[in-house]
Amino acid sequence: MKKVSVVVPAYNAQKTIEKCISSLVNQTLEDIEIIVVNDASTDDTWDIIQGYEKKYPEKMVIIDGGVNRGSGGARNLGFDMATGEYIGLVDSDDYVASSMYELLYKKAREDDADIVDCGFYSEAMDKAIVYTSDDLTGKLDAEKRNRLITTGGYLVTKIFKNNLWNDPKIRMREHIRCLEDTEILIYMFLKADRISNVKEVLYNYSDIASSATKTMDLQTYFDSIYGAIESIYRVCHELPNYYACKEAIEYAIINIYSYGINRCLYDQIERFGASPQNIKKYFNNVGYKEKQLLCKLAQLKKHIPMGKYEDNIEVVRRINNLDIMIMKECDLRF
């Protein structure tokens, strides 16, 4: 068994994949397994991956996915192949520090941690962030889990014990353009017993993938929103720690619900201006397709047992009042 398996999904990544893989094959952790999954690329990505596999056969495992499954589906193929004691994830347009997995693995063994997180650098924001602060590490209780869920973070800055993915088996949603990992991170925080951190910036996030969400068509974005809300509840609500973290999980669902509504109403908000007095105008003038999507989204939320917005301290604290008023109007109408 390898110490760490790193799963990399790659779709049309010929411009970035070499820098990504080079940062992984040159890790100071020797006993590492790098699993790169070609997600039906139409450029030279597969040829580049094969070249690295020939050069580093003792470290590289390559998979040609055949059909495009999205990053979640490609990662699932990698998870099925992973033999590592811990599993990490890297996106093909990002790269990592050469010491990343040695430091994360060493910390994991020292603390017997199920998850170890590190800092990342965002090129777009020119900012370094560490999501898991010291006061959230150690043995997890309800307070720490709630704060981890509301704080959020990324899968790619962490390593996870193999059994979190495989006992029982959990995999990511496929054919999704964004938010494909939303429920997974919440699930991991509910399932893990101990979490640790390495307070160093080890992951470089290029932000290329996130820019795609800004130009994503309405239906594709809606499908991602709808799937994330449905999956958070379906995957998490039967876990033993769900009810102790219900407020934080509901906040996560409501926040995504707000994103979906505001995307459907975007043209009307631009037209009339962002103001409470215009909320009814948004809904009265919204297009037929948008109205159908709003109805579908509201009906999904009604099937998830949830409290009132104003009773959830995280919702009141983190979501602005105008957005709460818009959600209430959507709930009322549909």
Residue, then its C-alpha position, 0 to 999 in steps of 0.5 A: m500500500k502506498k502512503v498517499s494516492v493523488v487523483v488528477p482528472a484531466y480534460n483538455a489540459q495540455k497547457t497546464i498538465e505538465k506543470c501539474i504532473s511535474s509538481l507531483v512526480n517531484q514530491t519529496l514523499e517517495d511512496i506516492e501514487i499519482i493517478v491521472v485520469n484522461d476525461a476524453s480530452t480532444d487535445d494532446t492531454w493524453d499524449i502528455i500523460q502517457g509520456y509522464e507514465k513512461k518516464y515515471p512508471e513507478k509513480m504514475v498510474i494513468i487511466d483513459g476514461g473513454v467518455n467525458r464524465g466531468s471532473g467528478g466522474a473522472r475522479n471516481l475512476g481514480f478513487d477506484m484505483a487508489t491504493g494509498e493509505y490517504i487520498g489527495l486530489v489535485d486539479s489539472d490546472d493547479y500545482v503543488a509545493s514539492s513538500m506538500y504530501e510529505l508534510l501532510y502525511k507526516k502530520a496525519r501519522e503524528d496526530d492519527a488524523d482522518i483529514v489533514d488540511c493546508g493553505f492555498y494560494s489563489e492567483a486571481m485574488d493574490k491571496a493565501i488562505v488557510y481554512t482549517s485554523d488551529d482551534l478546529t483541529g484535533k478530535l471533532d465535536a459538534e461545535k468544530r463540525n459546524r464551524l468547518i461546514t460553515t467555513g467551507g474550504y476545498l477538497v484539493t488542499k487536503i488528504f483523507k484516510n482511504n476508508l472515508w471514501n470506501d467504508p462505506k463507498i462514496r463517490m462524486r456526482e458525474h457530468i456536473r460542471c460545478l459544485e460537484d464536491t459540495e456534499i462530499l466536503i460536508y460528508m467528510f466533516l461529519k464522518a471524520d473523527r480527527i482533523s489536523n492542519v499544516k499551516e503552510v501554503l502548499y497548494n497553488y489554485s489557478d482559478i481557471a476552472s472557477s471562471a467557467t462558472k461565470t459564463m455557464d449557461l443557465q440550465t447547466y448552472f441550475d442542474s449543478i445547484y439542484g444536484a448539490i442541494e439534493s445531494i447534501y440532504r440525501v448523502c448526509h441526513e442519515l449520518p449520526n452527526y447530522y442533527a448536531c450539525k443541522e443548522a450549519i448544513e441547512y445554511a449550506i443548502i439555503n446559501i446554494y438555494s439563494y445562488g440558484i434563485n438569483r441566477c434565475l432572476y439575474d436579468q430582472i435584478e439588473r433591470f430593476g435594481a437590487s432593492p426590497q421594493n423591486i422583489k415582486k417585479y423580479f418574479n412578475n417579469v421573469g421569463y417562462k423558463e426561469k419561472q419553471l426552474l424557480c418552481k422546481l427549485a422551490q419544490l425541492k427545498k420544500h421536500i427537505p425538512m428545514g426551519k425558518y430562515e430567521d431561526n438559523i443564526e448562520v443564515v442571518r449572520r452570513i446571508n444578506n437580508l435582501d437575499i433572504m427576502i427574495m428566497k421568502e418570495c420564491d417560497l411563497r410563490f412556488 
